[in-house]
């Protein structure tokens, strides 16, 4: 199971590269934010790879900051820019997320570590970090708020988009793609429940399944359909 984060990291950075490549040519803000969110996701799984071999205070802080606090919120903010037509609303939420990110970084840097606590590389960091990392009340509260915001906007946005395409009976690929994205976003979100139930090994598996589903959904939703290709050829 400890090798799973290695594959998750590879898939995530390939996914991020695909998103940034598409953003480079089209320049929509939602792709930029999705790309940044995926970088956070990849840093989280990469830190799990490192912590599977040795203890690193820096990687522990990176793991908590990226995986526990920022990934879902940044991915969700990308969905906000995609779906919310009033730019003032999206920009306002982006400003709040930017401030929250800076606060999160400050809190994680200032959080004390018990370097004398026993660390076992054979056990997932998710069941050990509480014995090593001292989380303050504001840090826990911000973690909850960021995850709730990210889950609602990312999963809710994907489901809403899928519903719109289904209701209009158009672009079936985008409808199915959004369903996969929603399912992929939910997989890591359920990881905490797995840990609490004692199924700690499923944490790493849920991260891999989640990013694979989201990547597949993104590629399906952005694939050009035959009719689109015909129009493109005629226009050229």
N, C-alpha and C positions, 0 to 999 in steps of 0.2 A: 504493500500500500504506500510505502514511503517514496516510491518512484512515480506515483501518479502526479504529484505536483510538477514534476519535470515535464511531463507531457502537457499538462495544463498550461504551463508557462510558454511552451513552444506554440501551441494552438492560439493562445491569447495574443502573443506578439505578431503572429501571422495575421490574425483577425484585425489587430490595430493597424498593421501596415495596409491592409485592404481598405480600411475605413479612411485612413489619412490619404491614401492614393486617390480615392474618390473625392475627398474634400479638396485636394489640390487642384482638381479640374473644375469643380462646381462651386466651391467656397461657401456652402451653407453652414451656418453656425452649429446646427445640431450634429453634423458629422464631426466637427472639430471637438465638440464636447464628448461625443461618444468615444472618439479616439483617446482623449485624455482619460476618460473613465476606464477604458481598457488598459491603458498604461498602469493605472492604479491597480487594476485586477491582476495584471501580470507581475507587478512588484510584490503583491501579496502572495501569489503562488511561488514566485522566485525565492522569497524569504523563507517559505516552507521547505524548499529544496535545501537551502543553506542550513536551516535549523534541523534538518534531518541528518546532518553530518556533524555539526558542532554548534555550540551555543555562541550566539553573537548578540550583544546588547543592541547594536544598531539594527540588525535584522529583526529583532523582536519588536522594536519601536516601529520599523517600517511595516511589519506584518500587521500590527494593530491599526496603525494610521490608515493604511491602504485598504486592507481587507475588512476591518471592522467598522471603519468610519467613512471613508470617502468614495469607494468604488460605486456603490449603488446610487449615491446622491449625484455624482457627476454624470453617470449614465442616464439617470432620470431627468436631469436638467437638459440633456440633449433632446430628450423626448418632449420636454416643455417647449423648446424652441421649434420643434417640428410641428406641434399641434396647436399651440397658443398663437393666435393671429395678432393679438395686441402686443406689440413689441415692448410697450412700457411694462407690462406684467412680467414677461419673460426676462427683461433686463433687470427689473427690480428683484426678482427671485435670484438671478445670477449674482447680483451685488451681495445679497444676503448669503448665498453659498460661498462667495469669495471670502467674506468676512469669517464665516463659520470655518472655512478651511484653514485660514490663518490662525484662528483660535485653537483649532484642533492640533495643528502643528506645534503651537506653543505649549499646549497641555501635555502632549505626548513627549516633547523634549524635556519638560520640567518634571514629568512623573518619575518618582524614585524607583530604582530597581534593587531587588534583594539579590546581590551577586553571590551570596552564600547559599541561596536556595538550591536544592538538588535539581538537576536538569537531566532528563533521560531522552537521548536522541531517538530511542525506539518508540516513544509515545508522541502523538500529535501535540503540537504546541497549544492547540485549543483547549486542552485539559490541564495545561501546566502554567499558562501565562498568569493566572490569578495569584499564584504563589510567588511569582517573580516581579510582576509589574503592579505597582500600587496605583489604582485608579481613584481619582478624586470624584466627588459628587458631580461637579460640572462636567467632567470628562465622560462619566457614565450617561448623564442626561444628554449631552451632545451626541454621543454615539447612538442613542435611541432615536433622537430626533432626525439625524441624518439618514438612518436606515429606514425609518418610517417614510420620510419624504421620498427617498430614492425608490423604495418598493412601490409606493402608491403611483408615482409618476411613471416609472419604467414599465411595471407590469400593467397598471391601469391604462396607460397610454397605448401599449401594444394591444390589449384586449379591445379598447375603444376603436382603434384603427381597423382591427380585424372585423369588428362588428359593422363598421361603415362600409367596408368593401363587400361584406356578405349581404348587407341590406340592399346595396345598389347592384349586387350581382355582377361586379366588374373586377378585373385584375385579381383573379383568384390566387395567383402566385403571391401577391402581396398580403392577401388575407391569411393564407397558410404560413407565410413567412412571419407575420406578426404573432400568430399562434405559437410558433416555435420560439420566437423571442420571449414571449411571455412565460412559456414553460421553462426556458433556459434561465430566465431571471429568477424564477421561483425556486429553482433547484438549490443554489447557494443560500437563499433565504431560509430554506428549511434545514440547513446544516446545523443551526443552533439547536433545533429540536432533536436532531440525531445525537448530538453531543449530550444533551440532557438525558436522553434515553439510554445512554451508555453505548450507543453505536458510533463510536468515535471514528472508526475507519471509513464510515460513509461520508465524513466531511470532505476528504480529499476526492472521493469519487463524485460527490455532488458538484464540486467545483469544476471537474473535468466535463461531466455531463452538461452542466450549465453553459459553459463557454462553447462547447460543440453545438448545442442546440441554438444558441444565439447566433453563432457564426453561420450555421446552416440557414437559419431564418433570414439573416441579413442578405446572404447571397441569393436566396430564393426571391426575396422581396425586391431586390434591385436588379434581378435578371431581366433583360429586355425580351419582350414577347415577340412572336413572329409578326404581329400586326405593327408593332413599333418599328421593327427592322424594315418593313416594307415602306412605311412612311418616311423613314430616314433615307432610304435609297431614292425614293421619288423626289424628296426635297433636295437631294444632292444633284 
